[in-house]
Amino acid sequence: MDIAAWREETYRRIFDSTLQYIKNMRSTDPAFGIQELENLLQSEYDLQGLAWEGRGEVGEIRIEATIAAMQQELVRWKKETSVNYKTQTS
C-alpha cells in the first residue's frame, strides 16, 4: 500500500467511526443533542488550533477526519430538525 492510499484509508476509517459514534450517541443518550455535538466540534477545532509539534501525520489525519465527520453530521442533523419542525407546524 502506498502512502497516499494509507492516508486515505486512515482518514476514511476515522471519519466512518466518528459518524458511527455520533449516531450511537443520538440513539442511546437522550441528553445528546445538537448543542453537545457543537461542543464536541469546538473541542476538535481547539485541538486543531494548538498545532502541537510532534503530533505527527496520524494525529493530523485524525483531527481532520473527525472534524469533517462532525461537520457533516451536524449539518444533516440541523436539516433534519428543520424539516421536522416545518412538518409539525404546517
Backbone as CSV, one residue per row, in Angstrom:
resi,resn,N_x,N_y,N_z,CA_x,CA_y,CA_z,C_x,C_y,C_z
1,MET,0.856,-1.177,0.000,0.000,0.000,0.000,0.898,1.235,0.000
2,ASP,0.640,2.135,-0.933,1.452,3.346,-0.958,0.957,4.330,0.104
3,ILE,1.721,5.372,0.323,1.457,6.318,1.404,0.133,7.067,1.200
4,ALA,-0.200,7.413,-0.033,-1.459,8.120,-0.296,-2.657,7.227,0.025
5,ALA,-2.566,5.958,-0.342,-3.645,5.010,-0.046,-3.777,4.810,1.457
6,TRP,-2.652,4.745,2.149,-2.672,4.602,3.600,-3.346,5.805,4.244
7,ARG,-3.006,7.004,3.791,-3.633,8.219,4.339,-5.139,8.200,4.127
8,GLU,-5.556,7.867,2.904,-6.989,7.846,2.573,-7.724,6.792,3.398
9,GLU,-7.138,5.618,3.533,-7.765,4.558,4.323,-7.888,4.967,5.793
10,THR,-6.843,5.561,6.325,-6.864,6.011,7.716,-7.921,7.088,7.914
11,TYR,-7.960,8.065,7.000,-8.954,9.140,7.066,-10.361,8.548,7.032
12,ARG,-10.633,7.675,6.075,-11.968,7.083,5.909,-12.382,6.280,7.135
13,ARG,-11.449,5.525,7.696,-11.745,4.709,8.882,-12.128,5.602,10.067
14,ILE,-11.377,6.669,10.275,-11.661,7.587,11.383,-12.958,8.347,11.122
15,PHE,-13.155,8.804,9.897,-14.383,9.505,9.522,-15.600,8.619,9.801
16,ASP,-15.554,7.382,9.317,-16.674,6.456,9.494,-16.920,6.128,10.960
17,SER,-15.866,5.927,11.718,-16.051,5.596,13.138,-16.605,6.790,13.910
18,THR,-16.242,8.004,13.513,-16.802,9.200,14.158,-18.283,9.322,13.844
19,LEU,-18.664,9.092,12.586,-20.089,9.108,12.229,-20.849,8.069,13.043
20,GLN,-20.308,6.880,13.172,-20.974,5.818,13.930,-21.107,6.209,15.400
21,TYR,-20.077,6.817,15.959,-20.120,7.274,17.354,-21.263,8.270,17.550
22,ILE,-21.375,9.239,16.643,-22.431,10.252,16.753,-23.807,9.592,16.635
23,LYS,-23.976,8.704,15.681,-25.267,8.008,15.517,-25.611,7.193,16.759
24,ASN,-24.618,6.528,17.335,-24.854,5.767,18.565,-25.255,6.692,19.713
25,MET,-24.576,7.812,19.839,-24.916,8.762,20.899,-26.336,9.282,20.722
26,ARG,-26.707,9.605,19.501,-28.061,10.107,19.240,-29.121,9.070,19.612
27,SER,-28.841,7.823,19.348,-29.853,6.793,19.580,-29.879,6.265,21.011
28,THR,-28.807,6.443,21.762,-28.762,5.859,23.106,-28.749,6.871,24.245
29,ASP,-28.426,8.115,23.951,-28.321,9.120,25.016,-29.298,10.262,24.745
30,PRO,-30.413,10.303,25.476,-31.406,11.356,25.235,-30.881,12.766,25.512
31,ALA,-29.816,12.865,26.295,-29.246,14.176,26.605,-28.303,14.677,25.519
32,PHE,-27.976,13.812,24.556,-27.057,14.208,23.488,-27.845,14.897,22.388
33,GLY,-27.617,16.196,22.266,-28.323,16.986,21.272,-27.364,17.756,20.388
34,ILE,-27.932,18.625,19.601,-27.130,19.437,18.677,-26.088,20.254,19.433
35,GLN,-26.465,20.810,20.561,-25.511,21.620,21.333,-24.313,20.786,21.786
36,GLU,-24.555,19.558,22.187,-23.458,18.691,22.624,-22.526,18.368,21.457
37,LEU,-23.102,18.137,20.281,-22.271,17.892,19.102,-21.482,19.144,18.739
38,GLU,-22.114,20.298,18.823,-21.394,21.555,18.553,-20.248,21.738,19.542
39,ASN,-20.456,21.373,20.805,-19.391,21.473,21.803,-18.229,20.524,21.480
40,LEU,-18.559,19.297,21.064,-17.504,18.355,20.666,-16.717,18.888,19.473
41,LEU,-17.437,19.444,18.517,-16.789,20.006,17.333,-15.876,21.159,17.720
42,GLN,-16.330,22.018,18.618,-15.492,23.135,19.064,-14.221,22.625,19.748
43,SER,-14.339,21.557,20.494,-13.154,20.963,21.133,-12.149,20.488,20.091
44,GLU,-12.655,19.908,19.012,-11.760,19.462,17.936,-11.117,20.657,17.238
45,TYR,-11.886,21.733,17.026,-11.301,22.950,16.445,-10.187,23.480,17.338
46,ASP,-10.443,23.478,18.650,-9.431,23.951,19.599,-8.176,23.091,19.529
47,LEU,-8.364,21.787,19.478,-7.232,20.868,19.388,-6.450,21.097,18.098
48,GLN,-7.176,21.300,17.010,-6.538,21.560,15.723,-5.706,22.841,15.790
49,GLY,-6.231,23.830,16.451,-5.554,25.118,16.542,-4.300,25.111,17.391
50,LEU,-4.158,24.114,18.235,-2.968,24.060,19.078,-1.714,23.757,18.277
51,ALA,-1.863,23.048,17.167,-0.750,22.736,16.259,0.478,22.262,17.015
52,TRP,0.291,21.242,17.809,1.386,20.687,18.593,2.512,20.211,17.704
53,GLU,3.711,20.531,18.123,4.885,19.967,17.464,4.935,18.489,17.816
54,GLY,5.218,17.681,16.849,5.341,16.258,17.115,4.029,15.496,17.110
55,ARG,2.916,16.174,16.804,1.633,15.473,16.759,1.670,14.403,15.676
56,GLY,2.313,14.692,14.598,2.501,13.721,13.541,1.352,13.645,12.568
57,GLU,1.600,12.924,11.514,0.641,12.818,10.429,-0.641,12.097,10.852
58,VAL,-0.495,11.055,11.651,-1.669,10.318,12.110,-2.563,11.222,12.953
59,GLY,-1.969,12.016,13.812,-2.738,12.953,14.630,-3.469,13.978,13.791
60,GLU,-2.801,14.475,12.776,-3.429,15.447,11.877,-4.586,14.820,11.101
61,ILE,-4.381,13.615,10.607,-5.443,12.920,9.874,-6.636,12.687,10.792
62,ARG,-6.382,12.273,12.035,-7.459,12.024,12.982,-8.293,13.274,13.220
63,ILE,-7.632,14.384,13.436,-8.342,15.631,13.692,-9.148,16.051,12.458
64,GLU,-8.530,16.012,11.286,-9.222,16.417,10.056,-10.444,15.546,9.780
65,ALA,-10.293,14.236,9.926,-11.406,13.324,9.650,-12.514,13.479,10.686
66,THR,-12.137,13.662,11.932,-13.132,13.837,12.994,-13.927,15.114,12.783
67,ILE,-13.248,16.207,12.463,-13.931,17.473,12.211,-14.864,17.350,11.016
68,ALA,-14.396,16.744,9.945,-15.228,16.610,8.745,-16.487,15.790,9.038
69,ALA,-16.342,14.704,9.769,-17.497,13.867,10.097,-18.471,14.615,10.997
70,MET,-17.955,15.321,11.979,-18.825,16.080,12.882,-19.549,17.190,12.139
71,GLN,-18.837,17.882,11.257,-19.479,18.933,10.472,-20.590,18.360,9.601
72,GLN,-20.316,17.254,8.941,-21.311,16.628,8.068,-22.551,16.227,8.861
73,GLU,-22.338,15.577,9.997,-23.469,15.101,10.782,-24.239,16.266,11.404
74,LEU,-23.543,17.318,11.773,-24.203,18.497,12.340,-25.120,19.153,11.308
75,VAL,-24.634,19.317,10.099,-25.455,19.894,9.022,-26.659,19.002,8.759
76,ARG,-26.438,17.710,8.669,-27.531,16.761,8.417,-28.573,16.823,9.537
77,TRP,-28.112,16.864,10.776,-28.998,16.891,11.933,-29.817,18.182,11.964
78,LYS,-29.162,19.298,11.679,-29.885,20.575,11.665,-30.935,20.603,10.556
79,LYS,-30.610,20.062,9.388,-31.590,19.991,8.301,-32.756,19.103,8.700
80,GLU,-32.446,17.971,9.287,-33.474,17.029,9.731,-34.394,17.690,10.754
81,THR,-33.805,18.404,11.689,-34.580,19.091,12.721,-35.442,20.177,12.106
82,SER,-34.898,20.913,11.155,-35.639,21.974,10.481,-36.827,21.407,9.704
83,VAL,-36.608,20.313,8.996,-37.683,19.684,8.222,-38.768,19.177,9.172
84,ASN,-38.366,18.532,10.265,-39.340,18.031,11.234,-40.138,19.172,11.865
85,TYR,-39.474,20.287,12.149,-40.145,21.437,12.738,-41.163,22.019,11.743
86,LYS,-40.758,22.146,10.485,-41.656,22.689,9.465,-42.865,21.780,9.256
87,THR,-42.629,20.467,9.298,-43.715,19.498,9.107,-44.704,19.586,10.277
88,GLN,-44.209,19.749,11.478,-45.068,19.815,12.653,-45.880,21.096,12.710
89,THR,-45.341,22.192,12.168,-46.036,23.475,12.233,-46.923,23.732,11.030
90,SER,-46.879,22.875,10.046,-47.693,23.070,8.840,-49.108,22.585,9.042
